């Protein structure tokens, strides 16, 4: 898991030792999130990173709550 500020990236790999990118698993997780109403992005050099950020309507009170 990587994150700076409110932006979080979750890198998915098939094997923790070899760090083989989990491209198809990332695509499947992204689709399942979409079906549940959660919009996430996909990125990374191998398209195996789920990118999560708050909506644009996120304000200071929301940040203070977290």
mmCIF file of the N, C-alpha and C atoms, coordinates in Angstrom:
data_MODEL
# 
_entry.id   MODEL 
# 
loop_
_atom_site.group_PDB 
_atom_site.id 
_atom_site.type_symbol 
_atom_site.label_atom_id 
_atom_site.label_alt_id 
_atom_site.label_comp_id 
_atom_site.label_asym_id 
_atom_site.label_entity_id 
_atom_site.label_seq_id 
_atom_site.pdbx_PDB_ins_code 
_atom_site.Cartn_x 
_atom_site.Cartn_y 
_atom_site.Cartn_z 
_atom_site.occupancy 
_atom_site.B_iso_or_equiv 
_atom_site.pdbx_formal_charge 
_atom_site.auth_seq_id 
_atom_site.auth_comp_id 
_atom_site.auth_asym_id 
_atom_site.auth_atom_id 
_atom_site.pdbx_PDB_model_num 
ATOM 1   N N  . UNK A 1 1  ? 0.855   -1.175  0.000   1.00 0.00 ? 1  UNK A N  1 
ATOM 2   C CA . UNK A 1 1  ? 0.000   0.000   0.000   1.00 0.00 ? 1  UNK A CA 1 
ATOM 3   C C  . UNK A 1 1  ? 0.890   1.223   0.000   1.00 0.00 ? 1  UNK A C  1 
ATOM 4   N N  . UNK A 1 2  ? 0.596   2.131   -0.905  1.00 0.00 ? 2  UNK A N  1 
ATOM 5   C CA . UNK A 1 2  ? 1.327   3.389   -0.978  1.00 0.00 ? 2  UNK A CA 1 
ATOM 6   C C  . UNK A 1 2  ? 0.336   4.515   -0.799  1.00 0.00 ? 2  UNK A C  1 
ATOM 7   N N  . UNK A 1 3  ? 0.780   5.615   -0.246  1.00 0.00 ? 3  UNK A N  1 
ATOM 8   C CA . UNK A 1 3  ? -0.128  6.733   -0.111  1.00 0.00 ? 3  UNK A CA 1 
ATOM 9   C C  . UNK A 1 3  ? 0.565   8.009   0.296   1.00 0.00 ? 3  UNK A C  1 
ATOM 10  N N  . UNK A 1 4  ? 0.129   9.100   -0.315  1.00 0.00 ? 4  UNK A N  1 
ATOM 11  C CA . UNK A 1 4  ? 0.572   10.437  0.045   1.00 0.00 ? 4  UNK A CA 1 
ATOM 12  C C  . UNK A 1 4  ? -0.687  11.273  0.188   1.00 0.00 ? 4  UNK A C  1 
ATOM 13  N N  . UNK A 1 5  ? -0.890  11.852  1.349   1.00 0.00 ? 5  UNK A N  1 
ATOM 14  C CA . UNK A 1 5  ? -2.102  12.636  1.547   1.00 0.00 ? 5  UNK A CA 1 
ATOM 15  C C  . UNK A 1 5  ? -3.329  11.745  1.500   1.00 0.00 ? 5  UNK A C  1 
ATOM 16  N N  . UNK A 1 6  ? -4.307  12.151  0.710   1.00 0.00 ? 6  UNK A N  1 
ATOM 17  C CA . UNK A 1 6  ? -5.553  11.399  0.639   1.00 0.00 ? 6  UNK A CA 1 
ATOM 18  C C  . UNK A 1 6  ? -5.585  10.404  -0.522  1.00 0.00 ? 6  UNK A C  1 
ATOM 19  N N  . UNK A 1 7  ? -4.540  10.370  -1.326  1.00 0.00 ? 7  UNK A N  1 
ATOM 20  C CA . UNK A 1 7  ? -4.465  9.477   -2.473  1.00 0.00 ? 7  UNK A CA 1 
ATOM 21  C C  . UNK A 1 7  ? -3.768  8.195   -2.038  1.00 0.00 ? 7  UNK A C  1 
ATOM 22  N N  . UNK A 1 8  ? -4.377  7.034   -2.305  1.00 0.00 ? 8  UNK A N  1 
ATOM 23  C CA . UNK A 1 8  ? -3.807  5.750   -1.896  1.00 0.00 ? 8  UNK A CA 1 
ATOM 24  C C  . UNK A 1 8  ? -3.686  4.848   -3.113  1.00 0.00 ? 8  UNK A C  1 
ATOM 25  N N  . UNK A 1 9  ? -2.568  4.160   -3.216  1.00 0.00 ? 9  UNK A N  1 
ATOM 26  C CA . UNK A 1 9  ? -2.365  3.165   -4.258  1.00 0.00 ? 9  UNK A CA 1 
ATOM 27  C C  . UNK A 1 9  ? -2.147  1.803   -3.626  1.00 0.00 ? 9  UNK A C  1 
ATOM 28  N N  . UNK A 1 10 ? -2.854  0.799   -4.116  1.00 0.00 ? 10 UNK A N  1 
ATOM 29  C CA . UNK A 1 10 ? -2.705  -0.559  -3.609  1.00 0.00 ? 10 UNK A CA 1 
ATOM 30  C C  . UNK A 1 10 ? -2.175  -1.419  -4.755  1.00 0.00 ? 10 UNK A C  1 
ATOM 31  N N  . UNK A 1 11 ? -0.914  -1.840  -4.624  1.00 0.00 ? 11 UNK A N  1 
ATOM 32  C CA . UNK A 1 11 ? -0.284  -2.641  -5.666  1.00 0.00 ? 11 UNK A CA 1 
ATOM 33  C C  . UNK A 1 11 ? -0.588  -4.115  -5.435  1.00 0.00 ? 11 UNK A C  1 
ATOM 34  N N  . UNK A 1 12 ? -1.141  -4.771  -6.453  1.00 0.00 ? 12 UNK A N  1 
ATOM 35  C CA . UNK A 1 12 ? -1.494  -6.182  -6.350  1.00 0.00 ? 12 UNK A CA 1 
ATOM 36  C C  . UNK A 1 12 ? -0.448  -7.023  -7.079  1.00 0.00 ? 12 UNK A C  1 
ATOM 37  N N  . UNK A 1 13 ? 0.059   -8.052  -6.395  1.00 0.00 ? 13 UNK A N  1 
ATOM 38  C CA . UNK A 1 13 ? 1.038   -8.972  -6.979  1.00 0.00 ? 13 UNK A CA 1 
ATOM 39  C C  . UNK A 1 13 ? 0.553   -10.398 -6.765  1.00 0.00 ? 13 UNK A C  1 
ATOM 40  N N  . UNK A 1 14 ? 0.989   -11.293 -7.646  1.00 0.00 ? 14 UNK A N  1 
ATOM 41  C CA . UNK A 1 14 ? 0.611   -12.700 -7.523  1.00 0.00 ? 14 UNK A CA 1 
ATOM 42  C C  . UNK A 1 14 ? 1.484   -13.431 -6.516  1.00 0.00 ? 14 UNK A C  1 
ATOM 43  N N  . UNK A 1 15 ? 2.715   -12.985 -6.371  1.00 0.00 ? 15 UNK A N  1 
ATOM 44  C CA . UNK A 1 15 ? 3.663   -13.642 -5.486  1.00 0.00 ? 15 UNK A CA 1 
ATOM 45  C C  . UNK A 1 15 ? 4.478   -12.577 -4.771  1.00 0.00 ? 15 UNK A C  1 
ATOM 46  N N  . UNK A 1 16 ? 4.464   -12.581 -3.458  1.00 0.00 ? 16 UNK A N  1 
ATOM 47  C CA . UNK A 1 16 ? 5.163   -11.546 -2.693  1.00 0.00 ? 16 UNK A CA 1 
ATOM 48  C C  . UNK A 1 16 ? 6.672   -11.594 -2.887  1.00 0.00 ? 16 UNK A C  1 
ATOM 49  N N  . UNK A 1 17 ? 7.211   -12.765 -3.152  1.00 0.00 ? 17 UNK A N  1 
ATOM 50  C CA . UNK A 1 17 ? 8.665   -12.884 -3.331  1.00 0.00 ? 17 UNK A CA 1 
ATOM 51  C C  . UNK A 1 17 ? 9.114   -12.389 -4.702  1.00 0.00 ? 17 UNK A C  1 
ATOM 52  N N  . UNK A 1 18 ? 8.425   -12.830 -5.759  1.00 0.00 ? 18 UNK A N  1 
ATOM 53  C CA . UNK A 1 18 ? 8.837   -12.454 -7.119  1.00 0.00 ? 18 UNK A CA 1 
ATOM 54  C C  . UNK A 1 18 ? 8.245   -11.123 -7.559  1.00 0.00 ? 18 UNK A C  1 
ATOM 55  N N  . UNK A 1 19 ? 7.214   -10.650 -6.842  1.00 0.00 ? 19 UNK A N  1 
ATOM 56  C CA . UNK A 1 19 ? 6.527   -9.393  -7.166  1.00 0.00 ? 19 UNK A CA 1 
ATOM 57  C C  . UNK A 1 19 ? 5.881   -9.419  -8.558  1.00 0.00 ? 19 UNK A C  1 
ATOM 58  N N  . UNK A 1 20 ? 5.481   -10.608 -9.017  1.00 0.00 ? 20 UNK A N  1 
ATOM 59  C CA . UNK A 1 20 ? 4.835   -10.716 -10.324 1.00 0.00 ? 20 UNK A CA 1 
ATOM 60  C C  . UNK A 1 20 ? 3.542   -9.899  -10.310 1.00 0.00 ? 20 UNK A C  1 
ATOM 61  N N  . UNK A 1 21 ? 3.387   -8.949  -11.247 1.00 0.00 ? 21 UNK A N  1 
ATOM 62  C CA . UNK A 1 21 ? 2.191   -8.106  -11.264 1.00 0.00 ? 21 UNK A CA 1 
ATOM 63  C C  . UNK A 1 21 ? 0.920   -8.925  -11.469 1.00 0.00 ? 21 UNK A C  1 
ATOM 64  N N  . UNK A 1 22 ? -0.129  -8.581  -10.737 1.00 0.00 ? 22 UNK A N  1 
ATOM 65  C CA . UNK A 1 22 ? -1.422  -9.266  -10.833 1.00 0.00 ? 22 UNK A CA 1 
ATOM 66  C C  . UNK A 1 22 ? -2.360  -8.421  -11.703 1.00 0.00 ? 22 UNK A C  1 
ATOM 67  N N  . UNK A 1 23 ? -2.076  -8.405  -13.000 1.00 0.00 ? 23 UNK A N  1 
ATOM 68  C CA . UNK A 1 23 ? -2.848  -7.560  -13.924 1.00 0.00 ? 23 UNK A CA 1 
ATOM 69  C C  . UNK A 1 23 ? -4.314  -7.965  -14.007 1.00 0.00 ? 23 UNK A C  1 
ATOM 70  N N  . UNK A 1 24 ? -4.572  -9.246  -14.253 1.00 0.00 ? 24 UNK A N  1 
ATOM 71  C CA . UNK A 1 24 ? -5.972  -9.672  -14.431 1.00 0.00 ? 24 UNK A CA 1 
ATOM 72  C C  . UNK A 1 24 ? -6.744  -9.583  -13.116 1.00 0.00 ? 24 UNK A C  1 
ATOM 73  N N  . UNK A 1 25 ? -6.077  -9.867  -12.010 1.00 0.00 ? 25 UNK A N  1 
ATOM 74  C CA . UNK A 1 25 ? -6.732  -9.766  -10.713 1.00 0.00 ? 25 UNK A CA 1 
ATOM 75  C C  . UNK A 1 25 ? -7.091  -8.323  -10.386 1.00 0.00 ? 25 UNK A C  1 
ATOM 76  N N  . UNK A 1 26 ? -6.221  -7.397  -10.792 1.00 0.00 ? 26 UNK A N  1 
ATOM 77  C CA . UNK A 1 26 ? -6.482  -5.974  -10.572 1.00 0.00 ? 26 UNK A CA 1 
ATOM 78  C C  . UNK A 1 26 ? -7.696  -5.537  -11.383 1.00 0.00 ? 26 UNK A C  1 
ATOM 79  N N  . UNK A 1 27 ? -7.755  -5.975  -12.638 1.00 0.00 ? 27 UNK A N  1 
ATOM 80  C CA . UNK A 1 27 ? -8.898  -5.635  -13.493 1.00 0.00 ? 27 UNK A CA 1 
ATOM 81  C C  . UNK A 1 27 ? -10.191 -6.204  -12.905 1.00 0.00 ? 27 UNK A C  1 
ATOM 82  N N  . UNK A 1 28 ? -10.127 -7.430  -12.394 1.00 0.00 ? 28 UNK A N  1 
ATOM 83  C CA . UNK A 1 28 ? -11.307 -8.065  -11.803 1.00 0.00 ? 28 UNK A CA 1 
ATOM 84  C C  . UNK A 1 28 ? -11.744 -7.322  -10.532 1.00 0.00 ? 28 UNK A C  1 
ATOM 85  N N  . UNK A 1 29 ? -10.779 -6.952  -9.688  1.00 0.00 ? 29 UNK A N  1 
ATOM 86  C CA . UNK A 1 29 ? -11.108 -6.204  -8.462  1.00 0.00 ? 29 UNK A CA 1 
ATOM 87  C C  . UNK A 1 29 ? -11.724 -4.855  -8.808  1.00 0.00 ? 29 UNK A C  1 
ATOM 88  N N  . UNK A 1 30 ? -11.179 -4.206  -9.825  1.00 0.00 ? 30 UNK A N  1 
ATOM 89  C CA . UNK A 1 30 ? -11.705 -2.902  -10.244 1.00 0.00 ? 30 UNK A CA 1 
ATOM 90  C C  . UNK A 1 30 ? -13.147 -3.041  -10.738 1.00 0.00 ? 30 UNK A C  1 
ATOM 91  N N  . UNK A 1 31 ? -13.425 -4.084  -11.487 1.00 0.00 ? 31 UNK A N  1 
ATOM 92  C CA . UNK A 1 31 ? -14.780 -4.313  -11.996 1.00 0.00 ? 31 UNK A CA 1 
ATOM 93  C C  . UNK A 1 31 ? -15.739 -4.618  -10.847 1.00 0.00 ? 31 UNK A C  1 
ATOM 94  N N  . UNK A 1 32 ? -15.318 -5.407  -9.882  1.00 0.00 ? 32 UNK A N  1 
ATOM 95  C CA . UNK A 1 32 ? -16.167 -5.716  -8.735  1.00 0.00 ? 32 UNK A CA 1 
ATOM 96  C C  . UNK A 1 32 ? -16.466 -4.459  -7.924  1.00 0.00 ? 32 UNK A C  1 
ATOM 97  N N  . UNK A 1 33 ? -15.466 -3.594  -7.772  1.00 0.00 ? 33 UNK A N  1 
ATOM 98  C CA . UNK A 1 33 ? -15.682 -2.316  -7.076  1.00 0.00 ? 33 UNK A CA 1 
ATOM 99  C C  . UNK A 1 33 ? -16.728 -1.490  -7.814  1.00 0.00 ? 33 UNK A C  1 
ATOM 100 N N  . UNK A 1 34 ? -16.604 -1.427  -9.148  1.00 0.00 ? 34 UNK A N  1 
ATOM 101 C CA . UNK A 1 34 ? -17.548 -0.655  -9.955  1.00 0.00 ? 34 UNK A CA 1 
ATOM 102 C C  . UNK A 1 34 ? -18.965 -1.190  -9.795  1.00 0.00 ? 34 UNK A C  1 
ATOM 103 N N  . UNK A 1 35 ? -19.103 -2.515  -9.797  1.00 0.00 ? 35 UNK A N  1 
ATOM 104 C CA . UNK A 1 35 ? -20.426 -3.127  -9.639  1.00 0.00 ? 35 UNK A CA 1 
ATOM 105 C C  . UNK A 1 35 ? -21.048 -2.786  -8.288  1.00 0.00 ? 35 UNK A C  1 
ATOM 106 N N  . UNK A 1 36 ? -20.203 -2.550  -7.287  1.00 0.00 ? 36 UNK A N  1 
ATOM 107 C CA . UNK A 1 36 ? -20.685 -2.193  -5.947  1.00 0.00 ? 36 UNK A CA 1 
ATOM 108 C C  . UNK A 1 36 ? -20.836 -0.685  -5.763  1.00 0.00 ? 36 UNK A C  1 
ATOM 109 N N  . UNK A 1 37 ? -20.561 0.083   -6.822  1.00 0.00 ? 37 UNK A N  1 
ATOM 110 C CA . UNK A 1 37 ? -20.738 1.529   -6.757  1.00 0.00 ? 37 UNK A CA 1 
ATOM 111 C C  . UNK A 1 37 ? -19.521 2.291   -6.281  1.00 0.00 ? 37 UNK A C  1 
ATOM 112 N N  . UNK A 1 38 ? -18.380 1.620   -6.180  1.00 0.00 ? 38 UNK A N  1 
ATOM 113 C CA . UNK A 1 38 ? -17.144 2.267   -5.752  1.00 0.00 ? 38 UNK A CA 1 
ATOM 114 C C  . UNK A 1 38 ? -16.254 2.486   -6.969  1.00 0.00 ? 38 UNK A C  1 
ATOM 115 N N  . UNK A 1 39 ? -15.991 3.742   -7.297  1.00 0.00 ? 39 UNK A N  1 
ATOM 116 C CA . UNK A 1 39 ? -15.168 4.049   -8.453  1.00 0.00 ? 39 UNK A CA 1 
ATOM 117 C C  . UNK A 1 39 ? -13.714 4.189   -8.023  1.00 0.00 ? 39 UNK A C  1 
ATOM 118 N N  . UNK A 1 40 ? -12.860 3.340   -8.590  1.00 0.00 ? 40 UNK A N  1 
ATOM 119 C CA . UNK A 1 40 ? -11.426 3.390   -8.333  1.00 0.00 ? 40 UNK A CA 1 
ATOM 120 C C  . UNK A 1 40 ? -10.714 3.448   -9.677  1.00 0.00 ? 40 UNK A C  1 
ATOM 121 N N  . UNK A 1 41 ? -9.486  3.911   -9.653  1.00 0.00 ? 41 UNK A N  1 
ATOM 122 C CA . UNK A 1 41 ? -8.687  3.962   -10.869 1.00 0.00 ? 41 UNK A CA 1 
ATOM 123 C C  . UNK A 1 41 ? -7.689  2.816   -10.896 1.00 0.00 ? 41 UNK A C  1 
ATOM 124 N N  . UNK A 1 42 ? -7.074  2.642   -12.060 1.00 0.00 ? 42 UNK A N  1 
ATOM 125 C CA . UNK A 1 42 ? -6.055  1.618   -12.228 1.00 0.00 ? 42 UNK A CA 1 
ATOM 126 C C  . UNK A 1 42 ? -4.819  2.300   -12.780 1.00 0.00 ? 42 UNK A C  1 
ATOM 127 N N  . UNK A 1 43 ? -3.649  1.927   -12.298 1.00 0.00 ? 43 UNK A N  1 
ATOM 128 C CA . UNK A 1 43 ? -2.440  2.562   -12.782 1.00 0.00 ? 43 UNK A CA 1 
ATOM 129 C C  . UNK A 1 43 ? -1.236  1.695   -12.517 1.00 0.00 ? 43 UNK A C  1 
ATOM 130 N N  . UNK A 1 44 ? -0.081  2.342   -12.510 1.00 0.00 ? 44 UNK A N  1 
ATOM 131 C CA . UNK A 1 44 ? 1.168   1.625   -12.323 1.00 0.00 ? 44 UNK A CA 1 
ATOM 132 C C  . UNK A 1 44 ? 1.756   1.218   -13.656 1.00 0.00 ? 44 UNK A C  1 
ATOM 133 N N  . UNK A 1 45 ? 3.037   0.926   -13.665 1.00 0.00 ? 45 UNK A N  1 
ATOM 134 C CA . UNK A 1 45 ? 3.736   0.531   -14.899 1.00 0.00 ? 45 UNK A CA 1 
ATOM 135 C C  . UNK A 1 45 ? 3.146   -0.739  -15.499 1.00 0.00 ? 45 UNK A C  1 
ATOM 136 N N  . UNK A 1 46 ? 2.576   -1.606  -14.658 1.00 0.00 ? 46 UNK A N  1 
ATOM 137 C CA . UNK A 1 46 ? 2.021   -2.876  -15.126 1.00 0.00 ? 46 UNK A CA 1 
ATOM 138 C C  . UNK A 1 46 ? 0.503   -2.949  -14.987 1.00 0.00 ? 46 UNK A C  1 
ATOM 139 N N  . UNK A 1 47 ? -0.137  -1.804  -14.749 1.00 0.00 ? 47 UNK A N  1 
ATOM 140 C CA . UNK A 1 47 ? -1.601  -1.749  -14.552 1.00 0.00 ? 47 UNK A CA 1 
ATOM 141 C C  . UNK A 1 47 ? -2.060  -2.693  -13.451 1.00 0.00 ? 47 UNK A C  1 
ATOM 142 N N  . UNK A 1 48 ? -1.298  -2.739  -12.366 1.00 0.00 ? 48 UNK A N  1 
ATOM 143 C CA . UNK A 1 48 ? -1.653  -3.613  -11.250 1.00 0.00 ? 48 UNK A CA 1 
ATOM 144 C C  . UNK A 1 48 ? -1.793  -2.828  -9.940  1.00 0.00 ? 48 UNK A C  1 
ATOM 145 N N  . UNK A 1 49 ? -2.069  -1.533  -10.056 1.00 0.00 ? 49 UNK A N  1 
ATOM 146 C CA . UNK A 1 49 ? -2.232  -0.692  -8.871  1.00 0.00 ? 49 UNK A CA 1 
ATOM 147 C C  . UNK A 1 49 ? -3.645  -0.114  -8.867  1.00 0.00 ? 49 UNK A C  1 
ATOM 148 N N  . UNK A 1 50 ? -4.391  -0.380  -7.801  1.00 0.00 ? 50 UNK A N  1 
ATOM 149 C CA . UNK A 1 50 ? -5.702  0.244   -7.625  1.00 0.00 ? 50 UNK A CA 1 
ATOM 150 C C  . UNK A 1 50 ? -5.462  1.621   -7.023  1.00 0.00 ? 50 UNK A C  1 
ATOM 151 N N  . UNK A 1 51 ? -5.979  2.651   -7.654  1.00 0.00 ? 51 UNK A N  1 
ATOM 152 C CA . UNK A 1 51 ? -5.805  4.024   -7.169  1.00 0.00 ? 51 UNK A CA 1 
ATOM 153 C C  . UNK A 1 51 ? -7.112  4.499   -6.553  1.00 0.00 ? 51 UNK A C  1 
ATOM 154 N N  . UNK A 1 52 ? -7.024  4.918   -5.305  1.00 0.00 ? 52 UNK A N  1 
ATOM 155 C CA . UNK A 1 52 ? -8.208  5.352   -4.570  1.00 0.00 ? 52 UNK A CA 1 
ATOM 156 C C  . UNK A 1 52 ? -7.992  6.777   -4.091  1.00 0.00 ? 52 UNK A C  1 
ATOM 157 N N  . UNK A 1 53 ? -8.954  7.629   -4.379  1.00 0.00 ? 53 UNK A N  1 
ATOM 158 C CA . UNK A 1 53 ? -8.886  9.013   -3.905  1.00 0.00 ? 53 UNK A CA 1 
ATOM 159 C C  . UNK A 1 53 ? -10.293 9.469   -3.547  1.00 0.00 ? 53 UNK A C  1 
ATOM 160 N N  . UNK A 1 54 ? -10.388 10.452  -2.661  1.00 0.00 ? 54 UNK A N  1 
ATOM 161 C CA . UNK A 1 54 ? -11.720 10.923  -2.267  1.00 0.00 ? 54 UNK A CA 1 
ATOM 162 C C  . UNK A 1 54 ? -12.386 11.689  -3.407  1.00 0.00 ? 54 UNK A C  1 
ATOM 163 N N  . UNK A 1 55 ? -13.706 11.806  -3.371  1.00 0.00 ? 55 UNK A N  1 
ATOM 164 C CA . UNK A 1 55 ? -14.414 12.573  -4.402  1.00 0.00 ? 55 UNK A CA 1 
ATOM 165 C C  . UNK A 1 55 ? -14.081 14.066  -4.294  1.00 0.00 ? 55 UNK A C  1 
ATOM 166 N N  . UNK A 1 56 ? -14.329 14.791  -5.371  1.00 0.00 ? 56 UNK A N  1 
ATOM 167 C CA . UNK A 1 56 ? -14.033 16.224  -5.397  1.00 0.00 ? 56 UNK A CA 1 
ATOM 168 C C  . UNK A 1 56 ? -14.833 17.015  -4.377  1.00 0.00 ? 56 UNK A C  1 
ATOM 169 N N  . UNK A 1 57 ? -15.951 16.475  -3.920  1.00 0.00 ? 57 UNK A N  1 
ATOM 170 C CA . UNK A 1 57 ? -16.766 17.186  -2.928  1.00 0.00 ? 57 UNK A CA 1 
ATOM 171 C C  . UNK A 1 57 ? -16.221 17.009  -1.513  1.00 0.00 ? 57 UNK A C  1 
ATOM 172 N N  . UNK A 1 58 ? -15.102 16.343  -1.369  1.00 0.00 ? 58 UNK A N  1 
ATOM 173 C CA . UNK A 1 58 ? -14.450 16.118  -0.069  1.00 0.00 ? 58 UNK A CA 1 
ATOM 174 C C  . UNK A 1 58 ? -13.979 17.455  0.483   1.00 0.00 ? 58 UNK A C  1 
ATOM 175 N N  . UNK A 1 59 ? -14.334 17.765  1.734   1.00 0.00 ? 59 UNK A N  1 
ATOM 176 C CA . UNK A 1 59 ? -13.966 19.068  2.299   1.00 0.00 ? 59 UNK A CA 1 
ATOM 177 C C  . UNK A 1 59 ? -13.161 18.898  3.593   1.00 0.00 ? 59 UNK A C  1 
ATOM 178 N N  . UNK A 1 60 ? -12.805 20.016  4.208   1.00 0.00 ? 60 UNK A N  1 
ATOM 179 C CA . UNK A 1 60 ? -11.972 20.003  5.406   1.00 0.00 ? 60 UNK A CA 1 
ATOM 180 C C  . UNK A 1 60 ? -12.637 19.232  6.545   1.00 0.00 ? 60 UNK A C  1 
ATOM 181 N N  . UNK A 1 61 ? -13.927 19.366  6.703   1.00 0.00 ? 61 UNK A N  1 
ATOM 182 C CA . UNK A 1 61 ? -14.631 18.644  7.763   1.00 0.00 ? 61 UNK A CA 1 
ATOM 183 C C  . UNK A 1 61 ? -14.520 17.137  7.555   1.00 0.00 ? 61 UNK A C  1 
ATOM 184 N N  . UNK A 1 62 ? -14.592 16.692  6.304   1.00 0.00 ? 62 UNK A N  1 
ATOM 185 C CA . UNK A 1 62 ? -14.435 15.271  6.002   1.00 0.00 ? 62 UNK A CA 1 
ATOM 186 C C  . UNK A 1 62 ? -13.027 14.793  6.381   1.00 0.00 ? 62 UNK A C  1 
ATOM 187 N N  . UNK A 1 63 ? -12.029 15.597  6.039   1.00 0.00 ? 63 UNK A N  1 
ATOM 188 C CA . UNK A 1 63 ? -10.639 15.264  6.375   1.00 0.00 ? 63 UNK A CA 1 
ATOM 189 C C  . UNK A 1 63 ? -10.435 15.211  7.883   1.00 0.00 ? 63 UNK A C  1 
ATOM 190 N N  . UNK A 1 64 ? -11.010 16.172  8.596   1.00 0.00 ? 64 UNK A N  1 
ATOM 191 C CA . UNK A 1 64 ? -10.894 16.185  10.055  1.00 0.00 ? 64 UNK A CA 1 
ATOM 192 C C  . UNK A 1 64 ? -11.544 14.952  10.669  1.00 0.00 ? 64 UNK A C  1 
ATOM 193 N N  . UNK A 1 65 ? -12.639 14.479  10.048  1.00 0.00 ? 65 UNK A N  1 
ATOM 194 C CA . UNK A 1 65 ? -13.331 13.298  10.524  1.00 0.00 ? 65 UNK A CA 1 
ATOM 195 C C  . UNK A 1 65 ? -12.455 12.061  10.429  1.00 0.00 ? 65 UNK A C  1 
ATOM 196 N N  . UNK A 1 66 ? -11.676 11.988  9.336   1.00 0.00 ? 66 UNK A N  1 
ATOM 197 C CA . UNK A 1 66 ? -10.795 10.831  9.132   1.00 0.00 ? 66 UNK A CA 1 
ATOM 198 C C  . UNK A 1 66 ? -9.660  10.878  10.115  1.00 0.00 ? 66 UNK A C  1 
# 
